[in-house]
Each structure stands twice: as C-alpha cells, then as structure tokens.
Amino acid sequence: MSQTKVTTPGGVPVHLETATKQELIAQYNSQADAIRSVNAGITMTLTAGSAYSGVIKQYHEVSGFILAARPSHIRVIGQLPLVGTNIFDMESDGETFGIFIPPQNKFITGPARLERPSAKPIENLRPQHLLDAIFWPAIRQDATVLIEEAIDGPGQYYVLTLLQAPARAETTPAKAEGSADWEIARKIWFDRTDLHIARVTTYDADGKVASDMRYTQWDASGTVKYAHRIVLARPENDYTLEIGITKVTFNEDIPNDRFVLKQPAGVEVIHMGADSAGAKP
C-alpha cells in the first residue's frame, strides 16, 4: 500500500491511499476475522418509510444493548432513555428468532431468514439484520472479485464487487469459469483517505439491494478497530436504523443464557412461517 496526493477543486490537497485488490481483500478478511463477540452499549434511531412508500416517520433515539457471538447468536434490547423501560427485546440463534415488543404486548417468532413486511416498522426489525451488519463473512480464496475506483460526492473509494452463481450462497464455490450467469452478492467500499471500510452493500438474487450498511467513526477498542457509528438501511423492509456505539468490549466469552429470550405469559404470539399470510422467504 502507498499514498498519492490529489488536489480538490477548492485547491486543498488530499492524500489518497493506494492498494491492490489482494491487499484490500486481505484487509477486509483481517477485519472480518478480528471479531468473534461484541458486548456493546448503544443508541439507536429508527427511520421508517421512504419516498416510495410516501411515509417518513422518525422514531426518537433509544438506548440499549447488543450482545453478539459468532457464528449466529445475537440479542438486542432497546430501551427508553433515562427510565430504562424496554421497547423491544429480540434474539436469534441463526435458526429461529424471537422479538418481544412490550408496548404492544406482542411476541413474534419464526425462522431467522423468514420475513413478513409489516405496516408497523418496529415489527420489520430482525436480529439477523443487525448480526449481518456486525459480523462480516470472509472472502473465500476462490471467490470471483472485481475491483474499481469510485467517486461518491467528495469521497473517493475502492470498491470490491463479489460475484456469485445464481441462486447459490455467497459462500459456495464459484461457478465454472467462462459462464456469463453471474449475480452481485456484495460490494465493499474502502475510503481512500485511510482505507477503512466505509460501506457494505448486499444484494438479493434478483439484484435488489437487501442491505446497505455504512460505517464511520472508526476507533480502537484494545487491539480491535471498529466503526462506532453504523447506519443500516433495509429498502425491502422500509426502514433505516442508525446505531451509535457508546461503550464496547470485544471477544469476551458471553454465557449462552444471556442470549435466551423467554416468551412472557399472557402476550399475543405471532408465529411466522412458510404458511404465514404475507410471508416471504
């Protein structure tokens, strides 16, 4: 890696880092492998709706906690500031999820990757969405990866694009060389001022954006560097969640019982599954 200098239209010199595709892949994999658990105090702001849905609703900032452990355990608690009353409590083990919403006296449960769009944005939150924003899958050695330079507003970036064969997971071996049937699985943006990862975008099989995650305020916590502000946009779920990390501990052992969310007595239970109305895989 090296550094070059460019001059902005305003005459201010900007130093840009240079790197090869292999160096960027190695840096991304190093970051992906560096974190096996997270125990964080956070703030969260949920914005629901979009220009397409015609409704924009900004939810007040809430405080809370995230516990996450590889490969697939996560628990997220959102609370009203000061009083500490829970707004939601959700967990997933990678196979199933549970969400308790005390203000609505609802408990929602179902397969982790199954979603059912709801008119109530808080019901569209999934613990798996946050897990995907916290833990990144490493790039396989046999993955098909493209590199390009990109300009977005005043920023300049390197972008790695990971391709995959249709209807196959990102972690499966690449399709036979020479095939024209490829899909975009993921794009990884590196800010060229410091080569920190600024953005990760994932795609559905039909090319639609599944999640658009932006990372800023990178800082060191012990030997681990991590973004302390994450903005997670889920277009199909019609919400954007901004997460600010106020305190964090990485790579400590978290007891399994801290990920257990028991169904409270007397709540309305919603079982989501393949036969649920409006459900989609």
Helices and strands as residue ranges (DSSP letters): E 2-7, E 13-18, H 21-34, E 37-48, E 57-58, E 62-69, E 73-79, E 86-92, E 96-101, G 102-104, E 106-111, G 121-124, H 127-134, E 144-152, E 155-164, E 183-191, E 197-203, E 209-221, E 224-234, G 235-237, E 239-250, G 256-259, E 268-271
